[in-house]
Structures are given as structure tokens and as C-alpha cells.
């Protein structure tokens, strides 16, 4: 359909249509004309300019080409007019260019550098027609009193974040080079399908309550009444009945000992006496139609008795059951479609962990028995099956070239990136070709990943996947682009619910910023649903919940390890649910959010209040216990009753009051991924779909990660511990931002300048290590020689210890006695220049000059090809040191490795180390790294502000930013905002809560961290620990200390791992494995009540890999991380995990072994946060394995924290068992 219209004096042909297709690769689009099936092509540029989405109604002008019609201009998009730029005549263009040139000559910038540049961008953003529309939008959202200066302030503060995230996109693309893998098919796999369950779970209401009141105030025995015990335990009366026997009652926990007293009310502290109801006994027989049913298991759950019957559920439906000959109220227990773990009936070995009935899963070995059995004794029939036809399983290994260049201490292993449960990498590129566009690459889609076997399942490709094909990680650009989109939206088009987020970036003095944050009143104590026990720390948890319920913007909870932060989060979620509010829960790891979900799912009371939804691909979620809560699974259950997928999804999203996902995974939520369709239009501005966002482990979340889910909420609750590990940051992100930064004059800090700074720093360390008569020649890229000259002219140090010759193609002036700069022809023609060349200790040559003067270089020179690889010109030019005894190649500043490294890499790891040591008492180590940073920074230009910006954006968490602000001198270099300085004291006090007690560790284990890291103000031992020891004693250690240091001597040679420490741990594991076969865990309240939990940790990847090999050999299992020892030929009830200390944050185990590896140097063990995480994971026994003598007494060990740790263990030190060498 064509409409004639008069626009701007021209008669134009305008067409109407709807966007019906957008390509997922190059992003071109197609428009279907209204009333026809004809289509018009739209270029990628126009798609991006107008932010087109499928379903948009548009009006446009087009032009016909050989390949068909194509849009040239849009006049309306989504019902809004598109303002076109006015057309100019050639004359006006010439006049404008002339005027512009004159104006540029007259104009002088009022402000120079990055700040001036940023303000210029802001004024440009709010100037002109588009700027007027932005201002109009902001006024419409904020009212006529909108403060333009505040808008400028906020935009200026957001600009560095936007620049950082924009540059980070290049770092993600770099993964195609660094994350490369080889593979081989997994053959001879065994598959099993569970076909039928021969057992049914029911529950029967008990007519008899377990206790009868014998003595005490009868009017105080009412439902909800509190009981307290002199030992500090508390209880609640759940059900009360009066009959001829007296007053019967049921409590939340067993009244195992006398001494219970009423707590609160008129009879507070009055003791009660009780006796067990003699009629309260287990059910002995169940019959249906006169036939007796075998009872496999039964347990008391409140006023219900839960039973497991050895009978098919279909035979019990609509039948009358008699319990000990009497009828009673009973019901089936819905167990879902997921079962397990299941064991072989013949051997007792575990076959599968969790599995859906009638779904094929891989198993390590074929069962020998006829049935499999679960922990309740229920039988399951099964059949062995073949491989599913639509998937392939591949075993993945790191490409040999990547492995060879991997720095285990400072680089992230790409295998860990691929298999991390907390990252969203779901495709691999086959034989990546840099010359082809992404839409032309061959891509494999990952269906599932298994870190335990290092295997992936992929959809069968339509192309031939050759055995020699190299696989590369396809970068997850959508995540980083979503960060960029949220930041720019906040800057340009914020909505009213974003106001508090923007206040974080508003500049001002402490007093001015204090006025931004309104005081508020605490909510009254609600009816507590989870925080019902009067134990240590409960009051602090309740204080947090009340603040979170009352805050108009932010609330913060800080708690040490094991303090009950998760319990407080669940109480807060329940209280919001009772107010009919929607909660969005995010965390940096799957474990943090799935732990919350499982605790809600397993509690029938909470399940009635909370309707949870887990966002994420089911195949990518590690804990199968929450698979039923995923969107796909819930949609499947609704479509089975007749709803369409769209109807089911919409219903689920609307009725859910708790939505959960990782910080990356949550962008898969339909409301966040696409913004919501509304009458055919996609609203890109994030709406307030959630009343509150709760971020668990916020100490591992950066501001730019936080901002994605935060933009969709009205209030924000941050939970974490700044004394634990900070956010995990890809080094390539930081490096890319350092490489792309601008100096204070707004000019690029070029690669040549970066290279010059690196070389001069290494030359400064060269000192007296030079080899007489053997000058070092460095062949560098074009521009590096002149950049070195600029730096030398700006530096005070004169390099008098050696003579330097610099040869470049451009004329430069170098004012140094010992350093001279020459053009190539001067070397060839001037005897003086040639003499200086042959007397030099260091010669730097531009690669564009090398071939011209190669034969004039000293014959015995040591050539270092630097950053510009070139062919050797003469055979007498040596490329290696021929006198290795004169020099340690590995540590020499002019070694190949140290010259081929990047300036950004050397800056990056040092910035990270300084940040790790920010609260360390080792001032000498901090000063060392700070001085090294100063040596690497340029002197000819100023980049210090941008370096501080990069550090302050990349490294601290949003939690730390709001509590303390950025660390270091950035506080002086960056603008004063709440984000850079932290909340003002008054505002923070009203929004901040801290839990000071811990419920995890035996007191022997918590003592050191409490003193060293929490200044005896937190990590106090709660009274619940004594209750645990009294009721569930850890008999394995008896009366021995729960902290142990196994003193292992240093290895005979450094090889990246410590064999002695590995063997020492192996001997201890053998003993505990034997013990576990005789003694199983007793505490039914544990997360894993049927297995002991053991963790074997090391800060270093090389040591971790060798520990994995040791556990594989010890158990006979071929896992790579988590070992289920119930699968051993001689099963043991142990779940054993081998991990790095950093990856184990947020988790815990009964026993934790920590292999330090380093026996004669500190490495990065001196990070207080890292060590705090490592030594606070154990519940019952912590074992540190390392060279105690070095850490406790060696004069070269300068770190006070590590020395204190070793001395703290002096009284519980022991030698390794057996021969460990």
C-alpha cells in the first residue's frame, strides 16, 4: 500500500509495513508490505540506528535495485515520527565548512583532558534536536523540577562504565583465539532408562500427639507458644488437643531432655513436665482389601507420619487403607518425576544420582542386579538403552598450543570457562576463520556439559565434523551488550524507578550526598516464619529483614561465613510474598540461588507461600533438584492440561512471586531478554517488573553486572561479605581497556607508547646483568623507537650503567649522553654512529629499518625479536644466549618471555595483586607492586586517571562500593559519588546490618579468622554449635583438635605441583574412607544427610589437577571434580570435591584439606580474602598441608598473616603418615 504525502516541500512515496524478520548474524531485516506478501530489505545500519525489532510497524521510503527493493529512509517507527537531517545544498555545505574552520581557529577548549571531553559529550548529548528529545523525556519522567546539572553529573559518572563495557566486547571476541580445544568422540557409552517405580509414598495424619502435659500452666500450652531450654535451645508448640487423657501437644523438635520452660507471656520461664503418649507409636501394619502391604520406611513429620510402601501407586488409588486395622486420613505425597540416587541391588554401588523416569542417562557401568533401589528401599525397574540419535558426546581437552602458553597462576584456564556452571557459553566455533563473518562460521550447539567427565553433548551437525577440527569458544556477547544497553538507558532514558540507581552516580560532597538518601522508619516485627528460633544471631537477622522491608531504596546485609545469610534471605522472601510482592533473586553462582530454592522447595509451609521460578537452561543447571522449577519444565506441565506454550509462559511469569537466576543467566528471562511485547511493539526501556531485587554473594558482583537485573526492580537488597573474595574478572577485559584507553589530553595511548614503557622498565632492571661484548638487540614495531625517545626525554633516570642505541625511520631528538638515536643512513655513513652502535649494551631497531642495517650490527649480538617478528638476515646473528651460566633466562628482564609479554598484561596482574592486598598488613609487598606500577606508567603523558577508572570499575564489588567506596588513590582522582565514596555514614547506618555469629565451624576452626580477619567483632561461635556437638558428635576426631597442619618438607624440585603434599592427603583420605564405611552421618537436617562431604582444595590449578589424578587413582572413578564414592566398587558414603579455593567460596564440607603447594615462596597465598575463604569452609575438621617451617619461621617469608596462621597451628602440627615422596 502506497501513500502520497507532502513532506518538507518534496512529493515523496511512503510505504507502510511490518518488520517480519531480523537475521541473527549480520542483523539485516525484512519488511512485509501492508496488505501484500511483498518484502523489502533493510540494511544492518538502519536496523541498529532505529533499534528495529520483529513486529515493529514502520513507514519508509525505498528504492529498487537489481536484487530487489531496499529501504533508504524511515519516516515512522513504532508510531513515532523520525526526524530527518535537513538536506543541504553544495553551497551551504561549503559555507558551513568554511565557517567551521574559522570557528575552530578561534575556539579554545575551556576544559582539557578526559573530564573536559566527557562534559563535551554530555553537552552534545543534551544539545540539538535529539538532545532536546532526551531532555523532554527526562523532564516528563522526573517532572519540571528536573535538575539539568544533576543530569550532567550522573551522565559523567556513568561514562567511564559505558566506555569500559564497550571496550570489553573486544576482550570477549579474543576468546576465539585463547579458548581453543581439541576433542574426541566418547564411544562405548552405557545408557540406562528407569522404566517403573515399584513403591508409593503416602502420609497419614496421626490421631495421637506425642506428648501429654504432666505439670505446668495448661493455659500456656497453645499453638504457637515458645519453649526454651537452659542449654540455649528453643522450640515451638505446633498442635494442641484436649481429650480424656489430658492436654496432648506436638512440638517443632523432639523434647529429648527435661527442663523445658515457657518463653514469653504471663507464664514466662515456668517449667513444664511432660510424658510421652504411650499410644504414640509407629504404624505396624497397613492393609488394602485384606491384603497386607509391606512398609519400607516411616518417619514422623509434625502431626503426620510419612510412609514408603512397597506397592504400585495405581493399586492404591481410590482404595480404602486400614492402618493397624483402623481407617485414618491419608494422602499421596507428590514426589515429582525425578528420582534418585539409585543403587545397584546386588553390589550397593550407586548407578545414577538423579534421573527422570523414562529418560535415558549415561552411567559408568551396567548394573548387575535386577532392580535399582533408592534410600527408602523403593525398587525401580530399568533397561539398558543405546545412544540417543540426535546428540553426540565429545570429550574436550585444551589445545596443546594454548596449554603451553597458559600461565597457571595468572590466567584463567579456558576449560574452566567452558565448563563453569555459572557462565553461559553454549556454542563452539569449528575451525574459526578470521576472514569470515560470524554468520559464515560453522557452529556447534551445546546441549549439556559435564565437568566431572569433561564432556559435552552437542546437537548432531549437518556438516562433517572432522576428527582434526579445532573448536573455539563462541563469545557470549549478548551478556556484555546487555550491560552496555542498561548503562546507556540509565544515562539517556531512565524511568522514575531508576532514580535511586542514578543517585549512586550523582556527584557532590559528603553532606550533599547525604541529602540524597532519605531516612525511613523500621517496620514493626512481622509474624516470623523462618527466624523463629531464639539463637545467637537471630536478632541481627531480624534487624536486617525489618530494614529491607522498610527501605525506599537499598538495604545491605554483611555476614561472615556460615552466619545464616541464606536463612535471612528466605525470611525476607517469605515476608515479601505475604505482601503479594514479586522478588527477583540473583547470585554470582548457581550454588547460591539453588540453595535458597531447595530449602523453600523442601519446606511444605514455605512452598504454600512462595511460587518459585528458576531461569536458565535445564541442561545447564547443576543441581537437578531445581530442574522442575525451570520455565521449560513448568511450561511443559501446563501444556499437558491444554494451554498453549505462550499462554502457559505468560501465566507462569505472572503468578510467580520468586524468580531466580545467576547474574548471567537471568538475562534469559523473557521480560529481561526482550523486554515485553506490547501491542506488537517491544519496549526496550526496562520496566519495574519486580518489587525488589535481592543479590546474594553481592561481594562477587560488579556494578556493571548488577545493573542488568537492577534496572527491572524498584528496590535493591545486597547480601555478602567484603572480607571474602571479590568479583571474578577476566584478565582480558582489564587488558583490553588498558590497551584502548586515552590520556589526559583525550589522545590514544598507543601500542607503541605502551611497548616503550614496558621496554624501559625492563631496561631499568637490566643493571649489572649485561654480558660483556654481547649486546642485546630488540627489533620493535614501527613507532616504538620514537615512543622510547619521547619517554627517555621525559624521565629523570639516565641509564648511565649502559650504552643505548636507538635506530628509527623518523627524525627524533634525544638529549641523553649514554643513549643516542640514529637514522639507518647515519649508521651506514657515519663512523661515529657506527662506533656508538658497536659499543652499545642495548640496541633498539624499528622493524622497518632492520633489513637495511642488519649486516652492520655487532656479530655477537643477542637478538630479541620483540614485538615485530622478522627473518634472520645473517647466519652469524645468534638468537639465543650461548652462555646460560651467566644468566637465568626465566627471570632475566631481557629474556624472551619478559620481552614478548604485553604492557597491559604486566599492568593487569599487578593491579589485581594490589587490590588483593588492600587489607593486608604486608605493607612492604603492597609498596613493591605500587612501585612496579609507577615504573610501567608513562612519563611523557598522563594516563593515571583512566588506569584508576579501569581498576575501580573492574575489581571492586557493588557491595564494597556502597559500603566503603573504591580503594586507593582513586578516591582522589575520581568524582565524589555514592558509588566511588560509599554511602554517607547516616544513610549507611540506617540501611546496613551485620550478623556477628557463625553456625558452621567447630570453634577450633573459626578462631583464627575471627581474630585475623574480623578483629574479634564477627564470626563469633553461635550456641547452635554446642547443640550440634552434643546431639551429633564427630566421633572421627574424638577429643583431638579440629584444626591440623600436616608439615610436609619442600619438594626436591619445583615442577608446578607438590607430590609430597598430594601423598600426605591421600593417606588421610584412605583412613577416613574406611571409617565412613562403618559410621554414616546422623544429622538428618544436613543438606546431604546420607553422605559425608569432603573437599580437597588448592589455590593453584597445577596442584589441583594432580590432586584430581590422585583421587581418581584412589577411588577408581574417572571424574574430574566431584567424586561420588558411593560409586566405588567398595562403596563409601562420601561426596568428595576437588577444587581451587577460589571456586569453593559459598560452599562447605565436613572435612576440608588445603594444599598450599608453595614451600619456599608466598605467591598469592598472602591475599587475606583468599585465605579467609579457604580456611572457613570446614564444619568439623580442617587440614592445612604445607611446609610449616617456612611459613612459621623462615626469614624470607615476610607476610604477617601467613606467619600468624602457621604459628596458630604450632600446637596441632603433625607429620605425614608413611612415605610421601
Rosetta blueprint (number, residue, H / E / L):
1 X L
2 X E
3 X E
4 X E
5 X E
6 X E
7 X E
8 X L
9 X L
10 X E
11 X E
12 X E
13 X E
14 X E
15 X E
16 X E
17 X E
18 X E
19 X E
20 X E
21 X E
22 X E
23 X L
24 X L
25 X L
26 X L
27 X L
28 X L
29 X E
30 X E
31 X E
32 X E
33 X E
34 X L
35 X L
36 X L
37 X L
38 X L
39 X E
40 X E
41 X E
42 X E
43 X L
44 X H
45 X H
46 X H
47 X H
48 X H
49 X H
50 X L
51 X L
52 X L
53 X L
54 X L
55 X L
56 X L
57 X E
58 X E
59 X E
60 X E
61 X E
62 X E
63 X E
64 X E
65 X E
66 X L
67 X L
68 X E
69 X E
70 X E
71 X E
72 X E
73 X E
74 X E
75 X E
76 X E
77 X E
78 X L
79 X L
80 X E
81 X E
82 X L
83 X L
84 X L
85 X L
86 X L
87 X L
88 X L
89 X L
90 X H
91 X H
92 X H
93 X H
94 X H
95 X H
96 X H
97 X H
98 X H
99 X H
100 X H
101 X H
102 X H
103 X H
104 X H
105 X H
106 X H
107 X L
108 X L
109 X L
110 X L
111 X L
112 X L
113 X H
114 X H
115 X H
116 X H
117 X H
118 X H
119 X H
120 X H
121 X H
122 X H
123 X H
124 X H
125 X H
126 X L
127 X L
128 X H
129 X H
130 X H
131 X H
132 X H
133 X H
134 X H
135 X H
136 X H
137 X H
138 X H
139 X H
140 X H
141 X H
142 X H
143 X L
144 X L
145 X L
146 X L
147 X L
148 X H
149 X H
150 X H
151 X H
152 X H
153 X H
154 X H
155 X H
156 X H
157 X H
158 X H
159 X H
160 X H
161 X H
162 X H
163 X H
164 X H
165 X H
166 X H
167 X H
168 X H
169 X H
170 X H
171 X H
172 X H
173 X H
174 X L
175 X H
176 X H
177 X H
178 X H
179 X L
180 X E
181 X E
182 X E
183 X E
184 X E
185 X E
186 X L
187 X L
188 X L
189 X L
190 X E
191 X E
192 X E
193 X E
194 X E
195 X E
196 X E
197 X E
198 X E
199 X L
200 X E
201 X E
202 X E
203 X E
204 X E
205 X E
206 X L
207 X L
208 X L
209 X L
210 X L
211 X E
212 X E
213 X E
214 X E
215 X E
216 X L
217 X L
218 X H
219 X H
220 X H
221 X L
222 X L
223 X L
224 X L
225 X L
226 X E
227 X E
228 X E
229 X L
230 X L
231 X L
232 X L
233 X L
234 X E
235 X E
236 X E
237 X E
238 X E
239 X E
240 X E
241 X E
242 X E
243 X E
244 X L
245 X L
246 X E
247 X E
248 X E
249 X E
250 X E
251 X E
252 X L
253 X L
254 X L
255 X L
256 X L
257 X L
258 X L
259 X L
260 X L
261 X E
262 X E
263 X E
264 X L
265 X L
266 X L
267 X L
268 X L
269 X L
270 X L
271 X E
272 X L
273 X E
274 X E
275 X E
276 X E
277 X L
278 X L
279 X L
280 X L
281 X L
282 X L
283 X L
284 X L
285 X L
286 X E
287 X E
288 X E
289 X L
290 X L
291 X E
292 X E
293 X E
294 X L
295 X E
296 X E
297 X E
298 X E
299 X E
300 X E
301 X E
302 X L
303 X L
304 X E
305 X E
306 X E
307 X E
308 X E
309 X E
310 X L
311 X L
312 X L
313 X H
314 X H
315 X H
316 X L
317 X L
318 X L
319 X L
320 X L
321 X E
322 X E
323 X E
324 X L
325 X L
326 X E
327 X L
328 X L
329 X L
330 X E
331 X E
332 X E
333 X L
334 X L
335 X L
336 X L
337 X L
338 X E
339 X E
340 X L
341 X L
342 X E
343 X E
344 X E
345 X L
346 X L
347 X L
348 X L
349 X L
350 X E
351 X E
352 X E
353 X L
354 X L
355 X E
356 X E
357 X L
358 X L
359 X L
360 X E
361 X E
362 X E
363 X E
364 X L
365 X L
366 X L
367 X L
368 X L
369 X L
370 X L
371 X L
372 X E
373 X E
374 X L
375 X L
376 X L
377 X L
378 X L
379 X E
380 X E
381 X E
382 X E
383 X E
384 X E
385 X E
386 X L
387 X L
388 X L
389 X L
390 X L
391 X E
392 X E
393 X E
394 X E
395 X E
396 X E
397 X E
398 X E
399 X L
400 X H
401 X H
402 X H
403 X H
404 X H
405 X L
406 X L
407 X L
408 X L
409 X L
410 X L
411 X L
412 X L
413 X L
414 X H
415 X H
416 X H
417 X H
418 X H
419 X H
420 X L
421 X L
422 X L
423 X L
424 X L
425 X L
426 X L
427 X E
428 X E
429 X E
430 X E
431 X L
432 X L
433 X L
434 X L
435 X L
436 X L
437 X L
438 X H
439 X H
440 X H
441 X L
442 X E
443 X E
444 X E
445 X E
446 X E
447 X E
448 X E
449 X E
450 X E
451 X L
452 X L
453 X L
454 X L
455 X E
456 X E
457 X E
458 X E
459 X E
460 X L
461 X L
462 X L
463 X L
464 X L
465 X L
466 X L
467 X L
468 X L
469 X L
470 X L
471 X E
472 X E
473 X E
474 X L
475 X L
476 X L
477 X H
478 X H
479 X H
480 X H
481 X H
482 X H
483 X H
484 X H
485 X H
486 X H
487 X H
488 X H
489 X H
490 X H
491 X H
492 X H
493 X L
494 X L
495 X L
496 X H
497 X H
498 X H
499 X H
500 X H
501 X H
502 X H
503 X H
504 X L
505 X L
506 X L
507 X L
508 X L
509 X L
510 X H
511 X H
512 X H
513 X H
514 X H
515 X L
516 X L
517 X L
518 X L
519 X L
520 X L
521 X L
522 X L
523 X L
524 X L
525 X L
526 X L
527 X L
528 X L
529 X L
530 X L
531 X L
532 X L
533 X L
534 X L
535 X L
536 X L
537 X L
538 X H
539 X H
540 X H
541 X H
542 X H
543 X H
544 X H
545 X H
546 X H
547 X H
548 X H
549 X H
550 X H
551 X L
552 X L
553 X L
554 X E
555 X E
556 X E
557 X E
558 X E
559 X E
560 X L
561 X L
562 X L
563 X L
564 X L
565 X H
566 X H
567 X H
568 X H
569 X H
570 X H
571 X H
572 X H
573 X H
574 X H
575 X H
576 X H
577 X H
578 X H
579 X L
580 X L
581 X L
582 X L
583 X E
584 X E
585 X E
586 X E
587 X E
588 X L
589 X L
590 X H
591 X H
592 X H
593 X H
594 X H
595 X H
596 X H
597 X H
598 X H
599 X H
600 X H
601 X H
602 X L
603 X L
604 X H
605 X H
606 X H
607 X H
608 X H
609 X H
610 X L
611 X L
612 X E
613 X E
614 X E
615 X L
616 X L
617 X L
618 X H
619 X H
620 X H
621 X L
622 X L
623 X L
624 X H
625 X H
626 X H
627 X H
628 X H
629 X H
630 X E
631 X H
632 X H
633 X H
634 X H
635 X H
636 X H
637 X H
638 X H
639 X H
640 X L
641 X L
642 X L
643 X L
644 X L
645 X H
646 X H
647 X H
648 X H
649 X H
650 X H
651 X H
652 X H
653 X H
654 X H
655 X H
656 X L
657 X L
658 X E
659 X E
660 X E
661 X E
662 X E
663 X L
664 X L
665 X H
666 X H
667 X H
668 X H
669 X L
670 X H
671 X H
672 X H
673 X H
674 X L
675 X L
676 X L
677 X E
678 X E
679 X L
680 X L
681 X E
682 X E
683 X L
684 X L
685 X L
686 X L
687 X L
688 X L
689 X L
690 X E
691 X E
692 X E
693 X E
694 X E
695 X E
696 X E
697 X L
698 X H
699 X H
700 X H
701 X L
702 X L
703 X H
704 X H
705 X H
706 X H
707 X H
708 X H
709 X H
710 X H
711 X L
712 X L
713 X E
714 X E
715 X E
716 X E
717 X E
718 X E
719 X E
720 X E
721 X L
722 X L
723 X L
724 X L
725 X L
726 X L
727 X L
728 X L
729 X L
730 X L
731 X H
732 X H
733 X H
734 X H
735 X H
736 X H
737 X H
738 X H
739 X H
740 X L
741 X L
742 X E
743 X L
744 X L
745 X L
746 X L
747 X L
748 X E
749 X L
750 X L
751 X H
752 X H
753 X H
754 X H
755 X H
756 X H
757 X H
758 X H
759 X H
760 X H
761 X H
762 X H
763 X H
764 X H
765 X H
766 X H
767 X H
768 X H
769 X H
770 X L
771 X L
772 X L
773 X L
774 X L
775 X L
776 X E
777 X E
778 X E
779 X E
780 X E
781 X L
782 X L
783 X L
784 X H
785 X H
786 X H
787 X H
788 X H
789 X H
790 X H
791 X H
792 X H
793 X H
794 X H
795 X L
796 X L
797 X L
798 X L
799 X L
800 X L
801 X L
802 X L
803 X L
804 X E
805 X E
806 X E
807 X E
808 X L
809 X L
810 X L
811 X L
812 X L
813 X L
814 X L
815 X L
816 X L
817 X L
818 X L
819 X E
820 X E
821 X E
822 X E
823 X L
824 X H
825 X H
826 X H
827 X H
828 X H
829 X H
830 X L
831 X H
832 X H
833 X H
834 X H
835 X H
836 X H
837 X H
838 X H
839 X L
840 X L
841 X L
842 X E
843 X E
844 X E
845 X E
846 X E
847 X H
848 X H
849 X H
850 X H
851 X H
852 X H
853 X H
854 X H
855 X H
856 X H
857 X L
858 X L
859 X L
860 X L
861 X L
862 X E
863 X E
864 X E
865 X L
866 X L
867 X L
868 X L
869 X L
870 X L
871 X L
872 X L
873 X L
874 X L
875 X L
876 X L
877 X L
878 X E
879 X L
880 X L
881 X L
882 X L
883 X L
884 X H
885 X H
886 X H
887 X L
888 X L
889 X L
890 X L
891 X L
892 X L
893 X L
894 X L
895 X L
896 X H
897 X H
898 X H
899 X H
900 X H
901 X L
902 X L
903 X H
904 X H
905 X H
906 X H
907 X H
908 X H
909 X H
910 X H
911 X H
912 X H
913 X H
914 X H
915 X H
916 X H
917 X L
918 X L
919 X L
920 X L
921 X L
922 X L
923 X H
924 X H
925 X H
926 X H
927 X H
928 X H
929 X H
930 X H
931 X H
932 X H
933 X H
934 X H
935 X H
936 X H
937 X L
938 X L
939 X L
940 X L
941 X L
942 X L
943 X L
944 X H
945 X H
946 X H
947 X H
948 X H
949 X H
950 X H
951 X H
952 X H
953 X H
954 X H
955 X L
956 X L
957 X L
958 X H
959 X H
960 X H
961 X H
962 X H
963 X H
964 X L
965 X L
966 X L
967 X L
968 X L
969 X L
970 X H
971 X H
972 X H
973 X H
974 X L
975 X L
976 X L
977 X L
978 X H
979 X H
980 X H
981 X H
982 X L
983 X L
984 X L
985 X H
986 X H
987 X H
988 X H
989 X H
990 X H
991 X H
992 X E
993 X E
994 X E
995 X E
996 X L
997 X E
998 X E
999 X L
1000 X L
1001 X L
1002 X L
1003 X H
1004 X H
1005 X H
1006 X H
1007 X H
1008 X H
1009 X H
1010 X H
1011 X H
1012 X H
1013 X L
1014 X L
1015 X L
1016 X L
1017 X L
1018 X L
1019 X L
1020 X E
1021 X E
1022 X L
1023 X L
1024 X H
1025 X H
1026 X H
1027 X H
1028 X H
1029 X H
1030 X H
1031 X H
1032 X L
1033 X L
1034 X L
1035 X L
1036 X L
1037 X L
1038 X L
1039 X L
1040 X L
1041 X L
1042 X L
1043 X E
1044 X E
1045 X E
1046 X E
1047 X E
1048 X L
1049 X L
1050 X L
1051 X L
1052 X L
1053 X L
1054 X L
1055 X L
1056 X L
1057 X L
1058 X L
1059 X H
1060 X H
1061 X H
1062 X H
1063 X H
1064 X H
1065 X H
1066 X H
1067 X H
1068 X H
1069 X H
1070 X H
1071 X H
1072 X H
1073 X H
1074 X H
1075 X H
1076 X H
1077 X L
1078 X L
1079 X L
1080 X L
1081 X L
1082 X L
1083 X L
1084 X L
1085 X L
1086 X L
1087 X L
1088 X L
1089 X L
1090 X L
1091 X L
1092 X E
1093 X E
1094 X E
1095 X E
1096 X E
1097 X E
1098 X E
1099 X L
1100 X L
1101 X H
1102 X H
1103 X H
1104 X H
1105 X H
1106 X H
1107 X H
1108 X H
1109 X H
1110 X H
1111 X H
1112 X H
1113 X H
1114 X H
1115 X H
1116 X L
1117 X L
1118 X L
1119 X L
1120 X L
1121 X L
1122 X E
1123 X E
1124 X E
1125 X H
1126 X H
1127 X H
1128 X L
1129 X L
1130 X L
1131 X L
1132 X L
1133 X L
1134 X E
1135 X E
1136 X E
1137 X E
1138 X E
1139 X E
1140 X E
1141 X L
1142 X L
1143 X L
1144 X L
1145 X L
1146 X L
1147 X L
1148 X L
1149 X E
1150 X E
1151 X E
1152 X E
1153 X E
1154 X E
1155 X E
1156 X L
1157 X L
1158 X L
1159 X L
1160 X L
1161 X L
1162 X L
1163 X L
1164 X L
1165 X L
1166 X L
1167 X L
1168 X H
1169 X H
1170 X H
1171 X H
1172 X H
1173 X H
1174 X H
1175 X H
1176 X L
1177 X L
1178 X E
1179 X E
1180 X E
1181 X E
1182 X E
1183 X E
1184 X E
1185 X E
1186 X E
1187 X L
1188 X H
1189 X H
1190 X H
1191 X H
1192 X H
1193 X H
1194 X L
1195 X L
1196 X L
1197 X L
1198 X L
1199 X L
1200 X H
1201 X H
1202 X H
1203 X H
1204 X H
1205 X H
1206 X H
1207 X H
1208 X H
1209 X L
1210 X H
1211 X H
1212 X H
1213 X E
1214 X E
1215 X E
1216 X L
1217 X L
1218 X L
1219 X L
1220 X L
1221 X L
